[in-house]
Amino acid sequence: MAQKKILHAGCFLDDTILSINGNFDELYSPLEIVELSGEQNGVNTDFLISGDEEIKGEVLYLNGLRQKREFDYLVTLPNKISFFIAPLATDLILMEM
């Protein structure tokens, strides 16, 4: 049996698939953490991502819980996130793209 390699959270690829499809790095590129700017004070709901990048394919977490687009937040401009409930100053926000 071919040795399995972890691809992502419980998904595996065996050596056969990797050898057919080429380099592992081409198959799987991990998301990168993106910095958000905006005052986090329990009142502000709007945060911008740094740089000129558009928000697409984002994964957003609040205190370790994945947030659902259009349920917990909206993307209101190409680079702006608007939460429905303002994050507290002590909350941890993490966004990957």
C-alpha positions as CSV (number, residue, x, y, z in Angstrom):
1,M,0.0,0.0,0.0
2,A,1.3,3.4,-0.9
3,Q,2.3,5.8,1.8
4,K,-0.3,8.5,2.4
5,K,0.5,12.2,2.7
6,I,-1.7,14.6,4.6
7,L,-3.1,17.2,2.2
8,H,-5.5,19.1,4.5
9,A,-7.5,18.3,7.6
10,G,-8.2,14.6,7.1
11,C,-7.7,14.5,3.3
12,F,-5.0,12.2,2.0
13,L,-3.2,11.7,-1.3
14,D,-1.2,8.6,-2.0
15,D,2.1,8.6,-3.9
16,T,0.5,7.4,-7.1
17,I,-1.7,10.5,-7.4
18,L,1.2,12.8,-6.4
19,S,3.5,11.2,-9.1
20,I,0.8,11.6,-11.8
21,N,0.0,15.2,-10.9
22,G,3.5,16.4,-10.3
23,N,4.8,18.5,-7.5
24,F,2.9,18.6,-4.2
25,D,3.2,22.3,-3.9
26,E,1.4,22.8,-7.2
27,L,-1.5,20.7,-5.9
28,Y,-2.0,22.4,-2.6
29,S,-1.2,26.0,-1.7
30,P,-2.1,26.8,1.9
31,L,-4.1,30.0,2.5
32,E,-2.2,33.0,3.7
33,I,-3.2,35.1,6.8
34,V,-4.3,38.5,5.7
35,E,-4.1,41.6,8.0
36,L,-7.3,43.5,8.7
37,S,-7.3,47.2,9.7
38,G,-10.1,48.9,11.6
39,E,-10.8,49.9,15.2
40,Q,-11.8,46.8,17.1
41,N,-13.9,48.2,20.0
42,G,-17.3,46.5,20.2
43,V,-18.9,49.3,18.0
44,N,-17.1,49.2,14.7
45,T,-18.2,46.6,12.2
46,D,-16.1,47.5,9.2
47,F,-12.6,46.2,8.5
48,L,-10.3,46.6,5.5
49,I,-7.7,44.2,4.3
50,S,-4.2,45.5,3.8
51,G,-3.1,46.2,0.2
52,D,-5.0,46.5,-3.0
53,E,-6.1,42.8,-3.0
54,E,-9.8,42.0,-3.6
55,I,-11.5,39.7,-1.1
56,K,-12.3,36.4,-2.7
57,G,-12.1,32.8,-1.4
58,E,-11.7,34.1,2.1
59,V,-11.9,32.1,5.3
60,L,-12.8,34.2,8.3
61,Y,-12.6,33.2,12.0
62,L,-13.8,35.0,15.1
63,N,-12.3,33.6,18.3
64,G,-11.5,30.4,16.5
65,L,-15.0,29.9,15.0
66,R,-15.3,30.0,11.3
67,Q,-17.7,32.7,10.2
68,K,-20.2,32.3,7.4
69,R,-20.4,34.9,4.6
70,E,-23.8,36.6,4.4
71,F,-24.7,35.1,7.8
72,D,-22.0,36.5,10.0
73,Y,-20.4,39.1,7.7
74,L,-20.6,40.6,4.2
75,V,-17.9,41.7,1.7
76,T,-19.2,45.2,1.1
77,L,-16.4,46.5,-1.1
78,P,-13.6,44.7,-3.0
79,N,-11.4,44.9,0.1
80,K,-13.9,45.5,3.0
81,I,-15.5,43.1,5.5
82,S,-18.6,44.2,7.5
83,F,-19.6,42.1,10.5
84,F,-23.3,42.0,11.5
85,I,-22.2,42.1,15.2
86,A,-19.2,44.3,16.1
87,P,-16.2,42.3,17.4
88,L,-15.2,43.2,20.9
89,A,-11.7,44.6,21.6
90,T,-10.8,41.2,23.2
91,D,-12.0,39.1,20.2
92,L,-9.5,37.4,17.9
93,I,-10.1,37.9,14.2
94,L,-8.2,35.8,11.7
95,M,-8.7,35.9,7.9
96,E,-7.1,33.7,5.3
97,M,-7.1,34.0,1.6
